[in-house]
Amino acid sequence: MSTLDQLQVGEKMKVNNIQKNSPVRRKLLDMGITPGVELQVTGRAPFGDPMEVLVRGYKLTLRKNEAMVVAGE
């Protein structure tokens, strides 16, 4: 199982879970990143942080520490 921050531009992932003890868990759930949803990395800043993700038809920008808590297949 990998985490969202490990994906390269163009790769997709289906969310399995979000770390339960993460301080950004509620924020990610509110933004539509829930178990079962498919995410695609559409861009990255030059040093890899932040990253742009396509989720539910809209683009979302996440910091690396936020993407690290999203696990999928």
PQR file of N, CA, C, O and H, with PARSE charges and radii, in Angstrom:
ATOM      1  N   MET A   1       0.854  -1.181   0.000 -0.4000 1.5000
ATOM      2  CA  MET A   1       0.000   0.000   0.000 -0.0000 2.0000
ATOM      3  C   MET A   1       0.896   1.239   0.000  0.5500 1.7000
ATOM      4  O   MET A   1       1.849   1.327   0.775 -0.5500 1.4000
ATOM      5  N   SER A   2       0.584   2.187  -0.869 -0.4000 1.5000
ATOM      6  CA  SER A   2       1.383   3.404  -0.969 -0.0000 2.0000
ATOM      7  C   SER A   2       0.576   4.600  -0.470  0.5500 1.7000
ATOM      8  O   SER A   2      -0.628   4.509  -0.231 -0.5500 1.4000
ATOM      9  H   SER A   2      -0.189   2.116  -1.499  0.4000 1.0000
ATOM     10  N   THR A   3       1.268   5.710  -0.324 -0.4000 1.5000
ATOM     11  CA  THR A   3       0.594   6.941   0.095 -0.0000 2.0000
ATOM     12  C   THR A   3       0.580   7.921  -1.077  0.5500 1.7000
ATOM     13  O   THR A   3       1.370   7.794  -2.013 -0.5500 1.4000
ATOM     14  H   THR A   3       2.246   5.784  -0.519  0.4000 1.0000
ATOM     15  N   LEU A   4      -0.304   8.874  -1.018 -0.4000 1.5000
ATOM     16  CA  LEU A   4      -0.506   9.827  -2.112 -0.0000 2.0000
ATOM     17  C   LEU A   4       0.761  10.598  -2.455  0.5500 1.7000
ATOM     18  O   LEU A   4       0.999  10.880  -3.630 -0.5500 1.4000
ATOM     19  H   LEU A   4      -0.945   8.977  -0.258  0.4000 1.0000
ATOM     20  N   ASP A   5       1.567  10.942  -1.484 -0.4000 1.5000
ATOM     21  CA  ASP A   5       2.777  11.731  -1.750 -0.0000 2.0000
ATOM     22  C   ASP A   5       3.810  10.971  -2.574  0.5500 1.7000
ATOM     23  O   ASP A   5       4.721  11.592  -3.123 -0.5500 1.4000
ATOM     24  H   ASP A   5       1.374  10.713  -0.530  0.4000 1.0000
ATOM     25  N   GLN A   6       3.697   9.645  -2.679 -0.4000 1.5000
ATOM     26  CA  GLN A   6       4.659   8.831  -3.430 -0.0000 2.0000
ATOM     27  C   GLN A   6       4.325   8.729  -4.916  0.5500 1.7000
ATOM     28  O   GLN A   6       5.143   8.234  -5.692 -0.5500 1.4000
ATOM     29  H   GLN A   6       2.957   9.141  -2.234  0.4000 1.0000
ATOM     30  N   LEU A   7       3.148   9.184  -5.327 -0.4000 1.5000
ATOM     31  CA  LEU A   7       2.741   9.080  -6.731 -0.0000 2.0000
ATOM     32  C   LEU A   7       3.419  10.144  -7.585  0.5500 1.7000
ATOM     33  O   LEU A   7       3.738  11.238  -7.119 -0.5500 1.4000
ATOM     34  H   LEU A   7       2.484   9.585  -4.696  0.4000 1.0000
ATOM     35  N   GLN A   8       3.627   9.788  -8.852 -0.4000 1.5000
ATOM     36  CA  GLN A   8       4.182  10.723  -9.820 -0.0000 2.0000
ATOM     37  C   GLN A   8       3.044  11.361 -10.611  0.5500 1.7000
ATOM     38  O   GLN A   8       1.911  10.881 -10.566 -0.5500 1.4000
ATOM     39  H   GLN A   8       3.367   8.899  -9.230  0.4000 1.0000
ATOM     40  N   VAL A   9       3.335  12.433 -11.328 -0.4000 1.5000
ATOM     41  CA  VAL A   9       2.337  13.117 -12.146 -0.0000 2.0000
ATOM     42  C   VAL A   9       1.753  12.132 -13.156  0.5500 1.7000
ATOM     43  O   VAL A   9       2.488  11.438 -13.858 -0.5500 1.4000
ATOM     44  H   VAL A   9       4.255  12.824 -11.365  0.4000 1.0000
ATOM     45  N   GLY A  10       0.424  12.082 -13.219 -0.4000 1.5000
ATOM     46  CA  GLY A  10      -0.273  11.190 -14.132 -0.0000 2.0000
ATOM     47  C   GLY A  10      -0.739   9.894 -13.495  0.5500 1.7000
ATOM     48  O   GLY A  10      -1.612   9.225 -14.048 -0.5500 1.4000
ATOM     49  H   GLY A  10      -0.173  12.646 -12.648  0.4000 1.0000
ATOM     50  N   GLU A  11      -0.189   9.522 -12.361 -0.4000 1.5000
ATOM     51  CA  GLU A  11      -0.570   8.274 -11.700 -0.0000 2.0000
ATOM     52  C   GLU A  11      -1.883   8.437 -10.935  0.5500 1.7000
ATOM     53  O   GLU A  11      -2.218   9.523 -10.461 -0.5500 1.4000
ATOM     54  H   GLU A  11       0.521  10.066 -11.912  0.4000 1.0000
ATOM     55  N   LYS A  12      -2.612   7.330 -10.828 -0.4000 1.5000
ATOM     56  CA  LYS A  12      -3.899   7.323 -10.125 -0.0000 2.0000
ATOM     57  C   LYS A  12      -3.832   6.410  -8.912  0.5500 1.7000
ATOM     58  O   LYS A  12      -2.985   5.520  -8.828 -0.5500 1.4000
ATOM     59  H   LYS A  12      -2.340   6.448 -11.213  0.4000 1.0000
ATOM     60  N   MET A  13      -4.738   6.647  -7.977 -0.4000 1.5000
ATOM     61  CA  MET A  13      -4.803   5.847  -6.769 -0.0000 2.0000
ATOM     62  C   MET A  13      -6.226   5.839  -6.241  0.5500 1.7000
ATOM     63  O   MET A  13      -6.913   6.860  -6.269 -0.5500 1.4000
ATOM     64  H   MET A  13      -5.425   7.370  -8.044  0.4000 1.0000
ATOM     65  N   LYS A  14      -6.662   4.695  -5.764 -0.4000 1.5000
ATOM     66  CA  LYS A  14      -7.960   4.602  -5.100 -0.0000 2.0000
ATOM     67  C   LYS A  14      -7.698   4.660  -3.596  0.5500 1.7000
ATOM     68  O   LYS A  14      -6.901   3.878  -3.078 -0.5500 1.4000
ATOM     69  H   LYS A  14      -6.104   3.866  -5.741  0.4000 1.0000
ATOM     70  N   VAL A  15      -8.357   5.575  -2.895 -0.4000 1.5000
ATOM     71  CA  VAL A  15      -8.113   5.785  -1.465 -0.0000 2.0000
ATOM     72  C   VAL A  15      -8.667   4.609  -0.661  0.5500 1.7000
ATOM     73  O   VAL A  15      -9.830   4.231  -0.803 -0.5500 1.4000
ATOM     74  H   VAL A  15      -9.004   6.210  -3.316  0.4000 1.0000
ATOM     75  N   ASN A  16      -7.803   4.037   0.190 -0.4000 1.5000
ATOM     76  CA  ASN A  16      -8.232   2.987   1.111 -0.0000 2.0000
ATOM     77  C   ASN A  16      -8.571   3.577   2.472  0.5500 1.7000
ATOM     78  O   ASN A  16      -9.610   3.264   3.054 -0.5500 1.4000
ATOM     79  H   ASN A  16      -6.858   4.344   0.305  0.4000 1.0000
ATOM     80  N   ASN A  17      -7.681   4.438   2.975 -0.4000 1.5000
ATOM     81  CA  ASN A  17      -7.939   5.066   4.269 -0.0000 2.0000
ATOM     82  C   ASN A  17      -7.107   6.319   4.456  0.5500 1.7000
ATOM     83  O   ASN A  17      -6.182   6.596   3.692 -0.5500 1.4000
ATOM     84  H   ASN A  17      -6.837   4.692   2.502  0.4000 1.0000
ATOM     85  N   ILE A  18      -7.456   7.068   5.486 -0.4000 1.5000
ATOM     86  CA  ILE A  18      -6.723   8.255   5.911 -0.0000 2.0000
ATOM     87  C   ILE A  18      -6.343   8.008   7.361  0.5500 1.7000
ATOM     88  O   ILE A  18      -7.185   7.594   8.158 -0.5500 1.4000
ATOM     89  H   ILE A  18      -8.208   6.843   6.107  0.4000 1.0000
ATOM     90  N   GLN A  19      -5.090   8.255   7.715 -0.4000 1.5000
ATOM     91  CA  GLN A  19      -4.641   7.994   9.082 -0.0000 2.0000
ATOM     92  C   GLN A  19      -5.592   8.595  10.104  0.5500 1.7000
ATOM     93  O   GLN A  19      -5.947   9.771  10.026 -0.5500 1.4000
ATOM     94  H   GLN A  19      -4.406   8.591   7.068  0.4000 1.0000
ATOM     95  N   LYS A  20      -5.994   7.781  11.052 -0.4000 1.5000
ATOM     96  CA  LYS A  20      -6.988   8.212  12.038 -0.0000 2.0000
ATOM     97  C   LYS A  20      -6.478   9.271  13.002  0.5500 1.7000
ATOM     98  O   LYS A  20      -7.257  10.106  13.459 -0.5500 1.4000
ATOM     99  H   LYS A  20      -5.705   6.825  11.116  0.4000 1.0000
ATOM    100  N   ASN A  21      -5.197   9.258  13.319 -0.4000 1.5000
ATOM    101  CA  ASN A  21      -4.652  10.211  14.289 -0.0000 2.0000
ATOM    102  C   ASN A  21      -4.082  11.477  13.654  0.5500 1.7000
ATOM    103  O   ASN A  21      -3.437  12.274  14.335 -0.5500 1.4000
ATOM    104  H   ASN A  21      -4.564   8.579  12.948  0.4000 1.0000
ATOM    105  N   SER A  22      -4.313  11.668  12.364 -0.4000 1.5000
ATOM    106  CA  SER A  22      -3.766  12.824  11.658 -0.0000 2.0000
ATOM    107  C   SER A  22      -4.552  14.096  11.974  0.5500 1.7000
ATOM    108  O   SER A  22      -5.783  14.075  12.010 -0.5500 1.4000
ATOM    109  H   SER A  22      -4.837  11.020  11.811  0.4000 1.0000
ATOM    110  N   PRO A  23      -3.839  15.207  12.202 -0.5600 1.5000
ATOM    111  CA  PRO A  23      -4.530  16.479  12.462  0.2800 2.0000
ATOM    112  C   PRO A  23      -5.245  17.038  11.226  0.5500 1.7000
ATOM    113  O   PRO A  23      -6.084  17.929  11.363 -0.5500 1.4000
ATOM    114  N   VAL A  24      -4.934  16.538  10.021 -0.4000 1.5000
ATOM    115  CA  VAL A  24      -5.574  17.036   8.795 -0.0000 2.0000
ATOM    116  C   VAL A  24      -6.657  16.089   8.279  0.5500 1.7000
ATOM    117  O   VAL A  24      -7.226  16.335   7.215 -0.5500 1.4000
ATOM    118  H   VAL A  24      -4.252  15.815   9.910  0.4000 1.0000
ATOM    119  N   ARG A  25      -6.948  15.026   9.001 -0.4000 1.5000
ATOM    120  CA  ARG A  25      -7.947  14.035   8.571 -0.0000 2.0000
ATOM    121  C   ARG A  25      -9.297  14.678   8.273  0.5500 1.7000
ATOM    122  O   ARG A  25      -9.864  14.444   7.205 -0.5500 1.4000
ATOM    123  H   ARG A  25      -6.486  14.826   9.864  0.4000 1.0000
ATOM    124  N   ARG A  26      -9.815  15.471   9.183 -0.4000 1.5000
ATOM    125  CA  ARG A  26     -11.133  16.093   9.008 -0.0000 2.0000
ATOM    126  C   ARG A  26     -11.128  17.021   7.788  0.5500 1.7000
ATOM    127  O   ARG A  26     -12.095  17.058   7.028 -0.5500 1.4000
ATOM    128  H   ARG A  26      -9.355  15.661  10.050  0.4000 1.0000
ATOM    129  N   LYS A  27     -10.037  17.768   7.607 -0.4000 1.5000
ATOM    130  CA  LYS A  27      -9.912  18.680   6.470 -0.0000 2.0000
ATOM    131  C   LYS A  27      -9.973  17.912   5.150  0.5500 1.7000
ATOM    132  O   LYS A  27     -10.670  18.328   4.224 -0.5500 1.4000
ATOM    133  H   LYS A  27      -9.251  17.739   8.224  0.4000 1.0000
ATOM    134  N   LEU A  28      -9.251  16.795   5.056 -0.4000 1.5000
ATOM    135  CA  LEU A  28      -9.232  15.994   3.837 -0.0000 2.0000
ATOM    136  C   LEU A  28     -10.606  15.394   3.557  0.5500 1.7000
ATOM    137  O   LEU A  28     -11.058  15.396   2.412 -0.5500 1.4000
ATOM    138  H   LEU A  28      -8.685  16.457   5.808  0.4000 1.0000
ATOM    139  N   LEU A  29     -11.269  14.883   4.581 -0.4000 1.5000
ATOM    140  CA  LEU A  29     -12.607  14.330   4.404 -0.0000 2.0000
ATOM    141  C   LEU A  29     -13.580  15.406   3.918  0.5500 1.7000
ATOM    142  O   LEU A  29     -14.404  15.148   3.041 -0.5500 1.4000
ATOM    143  H   LEU A  29     -10.902  14.881   5.511  0.4000 1.0000
ATOM    144  N   ASP A  30     -13.487  16.606   4.484 -0.4000 1.5000
ATOM    145  CA  ASP A  30     -14.354  17.708   4.079 -0.0000 2.0000
ATOM    146  C   ASP A  30     -14.113  18.130   2.628  0.5500 1.7000
ATOM    147  O   ASP A  30     -15.028  18.621   1.967 -0.5500 1.4000
ATOM    148  H   ASP A  30     -12.817  16.816   5.196  0.4000 1.0000
ATOM    149  N   MET A  31     -12.889  17.942   2.132 -0.4000 1.5000
ATOM    150  CA  MET A  31     -12.553  18.306   0.753 -0.0000 2.0000
ATOM    151  C   MET A  31     -12.919  17.211  -0.243  0.5500 1.7000
ATOM    152  O   MET A  31     -12.706  17.378  -1.444 -0.5500 1.4000
ATOM    153  H   MET A  31     -12.145  17.543   2.669  0.4000 1.0000
ATOM    154  N   GLY A  32     -13.465  16.096   0.233 -0.4000 1.5000
ATOM    155  CA  GLY A  32     -13.916  15.044  -0.669 -0.0000 2.0000
ATOM    156  C   GLY A  32     -12.993  13.858  -0.808  0.5500 1.7000
ATOM    157  O   GLY A  32     -13.273  12.943  -1.582 -0.5500 1.4000
ATOM    158  H   GLY A  32     -13.638  15.960   1.209  0.4000 1.0000
ATOM    159  N   ILE A  33     -11.885  13.856  -0.065 -0.4000 1.5000
ATOM    160  CA  ILE A  33     -10.981  12.712  -0.112 -0.0000 2.0000
ATOM    161  C   ILE A  33     -11.468  11.711   0.927  0.5500 1.7000
ATOM    162  O   ILE A  33     -11.153  11.809   2.113 -0.5500 1.4000
ATOM    163  H   ILE A  33     -11.658  14.600   0.564  0.4000 1.0000
ATOM    164  N   THR A  34     -12.243  10.747   0.447 -0.4000 1.5000
ATOM    165  CA  THR A  34     -12.848   9.740   1.317 -0.0000 2.0000
ATOM    166  C   THR A  34     -12.465   8.355   0.811  0.5500 1.7000
ATOM    167  O   THR A  34     -12.088   8.215  -0.352 -0.5500 1.4000
ATOM    168  H   THR A  34     -12.499  10.667  -0.516  0.4000 1.0000
ATOM    169  N   PRO A  35     -12.553   7.330   1.652 -0.5600 1.5000
ATOM    170  CA  PRO A  35     -12.247   5.978   1.186  0.2800 2.0000
ATOM    171  C   PRO A  35     -13.107   5.590  -0.020  0.5500 1.7000
ATOM    172  O   PRO A  35     -14.319   5.804  -0.034 -0.5500 1.4000
ATOM    173  N   GLY A  36     -12.452   5.019  -1.019 -0.4000 1.5000
ATOM    174  CA  GLY A  36     -13.138   4.586  -2.229 -0.0000 2.0000
ATOM    175  C   GLY A  36     -13.044   5.554  -3.394  0.5500 1.7000
ATOM    176  O   GLY A  36     -13.303   5.163  -4.532 -0.5500 1.4000
ATOM    177  H   GLY A  36     -11.468   4.846  -1.007  0.4000 1.0000
ATOM    178  N   VAL A  37     -12.683   6.796  -3.147 -0.4000 1.5000
ATOM    179  CA  VAL A  37     -12.594   7.789  -4.224 -0.0000 2.0000
ATOM    180  C   VAL A  37     -11.267   7.614  -4.971  0.5500 1.7000
ATOM    181  O   VAL A  37     -10.258   7.229  -4.381 -0.5500 1.4000
ATOM    182  H   VAL A  37     -12.473   7.114  -2.223  0.4000 1.0000
ATOM    183  N   GLU A  38     -11.285   7.902  -6.275 -0.4000 1.5000
ATOM    184  CA  GLU A  38     -10.072   7.804  -7.080 -0.0000 2.0000
ATOM    185  C   GLU A  38      -9.428   9.174  -7.214  0.5500 1.7000
ATOM    186  O   GLU A  38     -10.107  10.164  -7.489 -0.5500 1.4000
ATOM    187  H   GLU A  38     -12.105   8.215  -6.754  0.4000 1.0000
ATOM    188  N   LEU A  39      -8.124   9.227  -7.022 -0.4000 1.5000
ATOM    189  CA  LEU A  39      -7.347  10.462  -7.126 -0.0000 2.0000
ATOM    190  C   LEU A  39      -6.338  10.319  -8.257  0.5500 1.7000
ATOM    191  O   LEU A  39      -5.846   9.223  -8.529 -0.5500 1.4000
ATOM    192  H   LEU A  39      -7.573   8.423  -6.799  0.4000 1.0000
ATOM    193  N   GLN A  40      -6.034  11.439  -8.915 -0.4000 1.5000
ATOM    194  CA  GLN A  40      -4.978  11.448  -9.930 -0.0000 2.0000
ATOM    195  C   GLN A  40      -4.099  12.663  -9.689  0.5500 1.7000
ATOM    196  O   GLN A  40      -4.599  13.777  -9.532 -0.5500 1.4000
ATOM    197  H   GLN A  40      -6.433  12.328  -8.694  0.4000 1.0000
ATOM    198  N   VAL A  41      -2.799  12.451  -9.660 -0.4000 1.5000
ATOM    199  CA  VAL A  41      -1.852  13.552  -9.498 -0.0000 2.0000
ATOM    200  C   VAL A  41      -1.724  14.250 -10.851  0.5500 1.7000
ATOM    201  O   VAL A  41      -1.349  13.623 -11.841 -0.5500 1.4000
ATOM    202  H   VAL A  41      -2.393  11.546  -9.788  0.4000 1.0000
ATOM    203  N   THR A  42      -2.036  15.548 -10.894 -0.4000 1.5000
ATOM    204  CA  THR A  42      -1.994  16.292 -12.152 -0.0000 2.0000
ATOM    205  C   THR A  42      -0.841  17.281 -12.232  0.5500 1.7000
ATOM    206  O   THR A  42      -0.572  17.825 -13.302 -0.5500 1.4000
ATOM    207  H   THR A  42      -2.341  16.058 -10.089  0.4000 1.0000
ATOM    208  N   GLY A  43      -0.160  17.521 -11.127 -0.4000 1.5000
ATOM    209  CA  GLY A  43       0.976  18.430 -11.159 -0.0000 2.0000
ATOM    210  C   GLY A  43       1.709  18.484  -9.837  0.5500 1.7000
ATOM    211  O   GLY A  43       1.184  18.095  -8.794 -0.5500 1.4000
ATOM    212  H   GLY A  43      -0.379  17.079 -10.257  0.4000 1.0000
ATOM    213  N   ARG A  44       2.941  18.977  -9.904 -0.4000 1.5000
ATOM    214  CA  ARG A  44       3.769  19.154  -8.710 -0.0000 2.0000
ATOM    215  C   ARG A  44       4.581  20.436  -8.868  0.5500 1.7000
ATOM    216  O   ARG A  44       4.950  20.821  -9.978 -0.5500 1.4000
ATOM    217  H   ARG A  44       3.368  19.293 -10.751  0.4000 1.0000
ATOM    218  N   ALA A  45       4.847  21.078  -7.760 -0.4000 1.5000
ATOM    219  CA  ALA A  45       5.735  22.238  -7.760 -0.0000 2.0000
ATOM    220  C   ALA A  45       7.165  21.742  -8.010  0.5500 1.7000
ATOM    221  O   ALA A  45       7.428  20.547  -7.875 -0.5500 1.4000
ATOM    222  H   ALA A  45       4.547  20.765  -6.859  0.4000 1.0000
ATOM    223  N   PRO A  46       8.078  22.627  -8.367 -0.5600 1.5000
ATOM    224  CA  PRO A  46       9.444  22.204  -8.704  0.2800 2.0000
ATOM    225  C   PRO A  46      10.137  21.332  -7.645  0.5500 1.7000
ATOM    226  O   PRO A  46      10.897  20.433  -8.005 -0.5500 1.4000
ATOM    227  N   PHE A  47       9.897  21.573  -6.378 -0.4000 1.5000
ATOM    228  CA  PHE A  47      10.534  20.761  -5.341 -0.0000 2.0000
ATOM    229  C   PHE A  47       9.582  19.707  -4.778  0.5500 1.7000
ATOM    230  O   PHE A  47       9.870  19.105  -3.744 -0.5500 1.4000
ATOM    231  H   PHE A  47       9.279  22.303  -6.087  0.4000 1.0000
ATOM    232  N   GLY A  48       8.447  19.478  -5.450 -0.4000 1.5000
ATOM    233  CA  GLY A  48       7.525  18.425  -5.070 -0.0000 2.0000
ATOM    234  C   GLY A  48       6.467  18.808  -4.053  0.5500 1.7000
ATOM    235  O   GLY A  48       5.619  17.983  -3.713 -0.5500 1.4000
ATOM    236  H   GLY A  48       8.213  19.967  -6.291  0.4000 1.0000
ATOM    237  N   ASP A  49       6.493  20.024  -3.564 -0.4000 1.5000
ATOM    238  CA  ASP A  49       5.540  20.460  -2.543 -0.0000 2.0000
ATOM    239  C   ASP A  49       5.110  21.885  -2.852  0.5500 1.7000
ATOM    240  O   ASP A  49       5.969  22.767  -2.877 -0.5500 1.4000
ATOM    241  H   ASP A  49       7.182  20.694  -3.841  0.4000 1.0000
ATOM    242  N   PRO A  50       3.866  22.156  -3.082 -0.5600 1.5000
ATOM    243  CA  PRO A  50       2.702  21.275  -2.996  0.2800 2.0000
ATOM    244  C   PRO A  50       2.475  20.479  -4.273  0.5500 1.7000
ATOM    245  O   PRO A  50       3.203  20.622  -5.255 -0.5500 1.4000
ATOM    246  N   MET A  51       1.441  19.632  -4.236 -0.4000 1.5000
ATOM    247  CA  MET A  51       1.067  18.829  -5.392 -0.0000 2.0000
ATOM    248  C   MET A  51      -0.392  19.095  -5.733  0.5500 1.7000
ATOM    249  O   MET A  51      -1.195  19.432  -4.862 -0.5500 1.4000
ATOM    250  H   MET A  51       0.849  19.516  -3.438  0.4000 1.0000
ATOM    251  N   GLU A  52      -0.727  18.940  -7.014 -0.4000 1.5000
ATOM    252  CA  GLU A  52      -2.097  19.161  -7.484 -0.0000 2.0000
ATOM    253  C   GLU A  52      -2.739  17.810  -7.779  0.5500 1.7000
ATOM    254  O   GLU A  52      -2.156  16.970  -8.465 -0.5500 1.4000
ATOM    255  H   GLU A  52      -0.075  18.667  -7.721  0.4000 1.0000
ATOM    256  N   VAL A  53      -3.950  17.611  -7.252 -0.4000 1.5000
ATOM    257  CA  VAL A  53      -4.640  16.333  -7.356 -0.0000 2.0000
ATOM    258  C   VAL A  53      -6.029  16.549  -7.936  0.5500 1.7000
ATOM    259  O   VAL A  53      -6.730  17.483  -7.549 -0.5500 1.4000
ATOM    260  H   VAL A  53      -4.423  18.293  -6.695  0.4000 1.0000
ATOM    261  N   LEU A  54      -6.428  15.679  -8.869 -0.4000 1.5000
ATOM    262  CA  LEU A  54      -7.783  15.704  -9.414 -0.0000 2.0000
ATOM    263  C   LEU A  54      -8.635  14.749  -8.581  0.5500 1.7000
ATOM    264  O   LEU A  54      -8.352  13.553  -8.510 -0.5500 1.4000
ATOM    265  H   LEU A  54      -5.858  14.919  -9.184  0.4000 1.0000
ATOM    266  N   VAL A  55      -9.684  15.291  -7.950 -0.4000 1.5000
ATOM    267  CA  VAL A  55     -10.568  14.494  -7.109 -0.0000 2.0000
ATOM    268  C   VAL A  55     -12.011  14.926  -7.352  0.5500 1.7000
ATOM    269  O   VAL A  55     -12.339  16.106  -7.221 -0.5500 1.4000
ATOM    270  H   VAL A  55      -9.913  16.262  -8.008  0.4000 1.0000
ATOM    271  N   ARG A  56     -12.862  13.982  -7.704 -0.4000 1.5000
ATOM    272  CA  ARG A  56     -14.285  14.254  -7.932 -0.0000 2.0000
ATOM    273  C   ARG A  56     -14.537  15.370  -8.948  0.5500 1.7000
ATOM    274  O   ARG A  56     -15.500  16.124  -8.818 -0.5500 1.4000
ATOM    275  H   ARG A  56     -12.595  13.024  -7.811  0.4000 1.0000
ATOM    276  N   GLY A  57     -13.671  15.473  -9.957 -0.4000 1.5000
ATOM    277  CA  GLY A  57     -13.865  16.441 -11.022 -0.0000 2.0000
ATOM    278  C   GLY A  57     -13.296  17.834 -10.776  0.5500 1.7000
ATOM    279  O   GLY A  57     -13.476  18.721 -11.610 -0.5500 1.4000
ATOM    280  H   GLY A  57     -12.888  14.861 -10.063  0.4000 1.0000
ATOM    281  N   TYR A  58     -12.620  18.044  -9.662 -0.4000 1.5000
ATOM    282  CA  TYR A  58     -11.994  19.342  -9.427 -0.0000 2.0000
ATOM    283  C   TYR A  58     -10.556  19.150  -8.978  0.5500 1.7000
ATOM    284  O   TYR A  58     -10.182  18.098  -8.460 -0.5500 1.4000
ATOM    285  H   TYR A  58     -12.473  17.323  -8.985  0.4000 1.0000
ATOM    286  N   LYS A  59      -9.760  20.190  -9.187 -0.4000 1.5000
ATOM    287  CA  LYS A  59      -8.347  20.126  -8.818 -0.0000 2.0000
ATOM    288  C   LYS A  59      -8.151  20.703  -7.420  0.5500 1.7000
ATOM    289  O   LYS A  59      -8.711  21.740  -7.064 -0.5500 1.4000
ATOM    290  H   LYS A  59     -10.064  21.044  -9.608  0.4000 1.0000
ATOM    291  N   LEU A  60      -7.345  20.002  -6.649 -0.4000 1.5000
ATOM    292  CA  LEU A  60      -7.093  20.345  -5.257 -0.0000 2.0000
ATOM    293  C   LEU A  60      -5.587  20.380  -5.047  0.5500 1.7000
ATOM    294  O   LEU A  60      -4.873  19.508  -5.542 -0.5500 1.4000
ATOM    295  H   LEU A  60      -6.890  19.159  -6.938  0.4000 1.0000
ATOM    296  N   THR A  61      -5.103  21.365  -4.328 -0.4000 1.5000
ATOM    297  CA  THR A  61      -3.681  21.456  -4.022 -0.0000 2.0000
ATOM    298  C   THR A  61      -3.438  21.011  -2.593  0.5500 1.7000
ATOM    299  O   THR A  61      -4.074  21.503  -1.660 -0.5500 1.4000
ATOM    300  H   THR A  61      -5.683  22.073  -3.925  0.4000 1.0000
ATOM    301  N   LEU A  62      -2.512  20.075  -2.429 -0.4000 1.5000
ATOM    302  CA  LEU A  62      -2.201  19.531  -1.110 -0.0000 2.0000
ATOM    303  C   LEU A  62      -0.716  19.671  -0.805  0.5500 1.7000
ATOM    304  O   LEU A  62       0.125  19.563  -1.697 -0.5500 1.4000
ATOM    305  H   LEU A  62      -1.995  19.676  -3.187  0.4000 1.0000
ATOM    306  N   ARG A  63      -0.406  19.910   0.448 -0.4000 1.5000
ATOM    307  CA  ARG A  63       0.974  19.898   0.918 -0.0000 2.0000
ATOM    308  C   ARG A  63       1.420  18.445   1.056  0.5500 1.7000
ATOM    309  O   ARG A  63       0.588  17.544   1.172 -0.5500 1.4000
ATOM    310  H   ARG A  63      -1.089  19.998   1.173  0.4000 1.0000
ATOM    311  N   LYS A  64       2.714  18.223   1.043 -0.4000 1.5000
ATOM    312  CA  LYS A  64       3.246  16.869   1.146 -0.0000 2.0000
ATOM    313  C   LYS A  64       2.834  16.210   2.465  0.5500 1.7000
ATOM    314  O   LYS A  64       2.515  15.021   2.486 -0.5500 1.4000
ATOM    315  H   LYS A  64       3.389  18.955   0.949  0.4000 1.0000
ATOM    316  N   ASN A  65       2.840  16.973   3.569 -0.4000 1.5000
ATOM    317  CA  ASN A  65       2.466  16.377   4.857 -0.0000 2.0000
ATOM    318  C   ASN A  65       0.992  15.979   4.886  0.5500 1.7000
ATOM    319  O   ASN A  65       0.618  15.071   5.629 -0.5500 1.4000
ATOM    320  H   ASN A  65       3.099  17.939   3.552  0.4000 1.0000
ATOM    321  N   GLU A  66       0.149  16.640   4.092 -0.4000 1.5000
ATOM    322  CA  GLU A  66      -1.257  16.253   3.989 -0.0000 2.0000
ATOM    323  C   GLU A  66      -1.400  14.997   3.130  0.5500 1.7000
ATOM    324  O   GLU A  66      -2.192  14.112   3.453 -0.5500 1.4000
ATOM    325  H   GLU A  66       0.453  17.377   3.489  0.4000 1.0000
ATOM    326  N   ALA A  67      -0.643  14.917   2.044 -0.4000 1.5000
ATOM    327  CA  ALA A  67      -0.721  13.774   1.138 -0.0000 2.0000
ATOM    328  C   ALA A  67      -0.141  12.512   1.765  0.5500 1.7000
ATOM    329  O   ALA A  67      -0.517  11.408   1.371 -0.5500 1.4000
ATOM    330  H   ALA A  67       0.001  15.636   1.782  0.4000 1.0000
ATOM    331  N   MET A  68       0.748  12.645   2.714 -0.4000 1.5000
ATOM    332  CA  MET A  68       1.383  11.493   3.363 -0.0000 2.0000
ATOM    333  C   MET A  68       0.405  10.651   4.166  0.5500 1.7000
ATOM    334  O   MET A  68       0.669   9.471   4.399 -0.5500 1.4000
ATOM    335  H   MET A  68       1.053  13.542   3.034  0.4000 1.0000
ATOM    336  N   VAL A  69      -0.717  11.221   4.597 -0.4000 1.5000
ATOM    337  CA  VAL A  69      -1.652  10.488   5.453 -0.0000 2.0000
ATOM    338  C   VAL A  69      -2.735   9.772   4.652  0.5500 1.7000
ATOM    339  O   VAL A  69      -3.562   9.066   5.230 -0.5500 1.4000
ATOM    340  H   VAL A  69      -0.931  12.179   4.408  0.4000 1.0000
ATOM    341  N   VAL A  70      -2.742   9.945   3.311 -0.4000 1.5000
ATOM    342  CA  VAL A  70      -3.737   9.299   2.445 -0.0000 2.0000
ATOM    343  C   VAL A  70      -3.119   8.030   1.855  0.5500 1.7000
ATOM    344  O   VAL A  70      -2.173   8.102   1.071 -0.5500 1.4000
ATOM    345  H   VAL A  70      -2.071  10.518   2.842  0.4000 1.0000
ATOM    346  N   ALA A  71      -3.658   6.871   2.234 -0.4000 1.5000
ATOM    347  CA  ALA A  71      -3.136   5.591   1.763 -0.0000 2.0000
ATOM    348  C   ALA A  71      -4.100   4.965   0.762  0.5500 1.7000
ATOM    349  O   ALA A  71      -5.317   5.110   0.874 -0.5500 1.4000
ATOM    350  H   ALA A  71      -4.427   6.813   2.871  0.4000 1.0000
ATOM    351  N   GLY A  72      -3.538   4.276  -0.208 -0.4000 1.5000
ATOM    352  CA  GLY A  72      -4.384   3.657  -1.226 -0.0000 2.0000
ATOM    353  C   GLY A  72      -3.688   2.526  -1.938  0.5500 1.7000
ATOM    354  O   GLY A  72      -2.605   2.085  -1.554 -0.5500 1.4000
ATOM    355  H   GLY A  72      -2.549   4.158  -0.299  0.4000 1.0000
ATOM    356  N   GLU A  73      -4.345   2.067  -2.991 -0.4000 1.5000
ATOM    357  CA  GLU A  73      -3.816   0.954  -3.779 -0.0000 2.0000
ATOM    358  C   GLU A  73      -3.473   1.399  -5.173  0.5500 1.7000
ATOM    359  O   GLU A  73      -3.012   0.593  -5.982 -0.5500 1.4000
ATOM    360  H   GLU A  73      -5.226   2.425  -3.302  0.4000 1.0000
TER
END
